[in-house]
Amino acid sequence: MIRAVIRPEAVDKVADSLEAGGFTALTRIEVFGRGKQKGIKVGNVVYDNLPKTLLMLVVGDDQTEKAAQIIEESARTGNIGDGKIFITSVEEAYTIRTGQRGL
């Protein structure tokens, strides 16, 4: 499973790039958070929880590096707050409608 926390304005570009790369299934969740920059300060106001988007997709082991590279390249602006990619193993998956097991 790949979880990518990215800038909301990058979502369409990342999703389109993933689709062009053959990755059509993904989950998108609007979230708030902060990274190493601990938010931003505008005048006397500190915004320590910034809007981000979490993308989740499950890919085969042989496709993980390709999908992560697509996300990284299409989400990168070169500025602080571009996001983070997390990759974890998926032990089992079930399709609710059919009860089928497997990815």
C-alpha positions, 0 to 999 in steps of 0.5 A, spaced: 500 500 500 502 506 498 500 512 502 502 519 499 500 525 503 501 531 498 499 538 497 491 539 495 493 543 488 497 537 486 492 532 486 489 532 479 496 532 476 498 526 480 492 522 479 492 523 472 499 521 472 498 515 475 492 513 470 497 514 465 502 510 468 496 504 468 494 505 476 487 507 475 484 505 482 486 510 488 482 513 494 483 520 496 482 523 503 482 530 505 486 531 511 490 536 515 497 536 518 504 538 518 511 536 517 517 538 519 516 545 517 511 545 523 506 549 519 506 556 517 506 563 520 503 569 517 504 575 521 502 574 528 498 568 526 501 561 526 497 555 521 500 549 524 495 544 521 495 545 513 490 542 508 493 536 505 490 530 501 492 523 502 492 518 496 492 511 498 493 505 492 495 498 493 499 495 487 503 489 486 510 489 489 513 489 482 509 496 481 511 499 487 517 503 485 514 505 479 508 508 482 512 512 488 516 515 482 510 517 478 507 520 485 514 523 487 515 527 480 508 529 479 507 532 486 514 535 487 514 543 487 521 543 490 518 547 496 517 545 503 511 541 504 510 537 498 509 531 502 511 524 504 510 517 501 509 511 505 509 504 503 507 498 507 505 491 506 498 489 505 497 482 508 490 480 505 484 484 501 477 482 501 472 484 495 466 486 500 461 484 494 463 478 492 467 475 498 473 474 493 480 474 497 486 477 494 488 484 490 
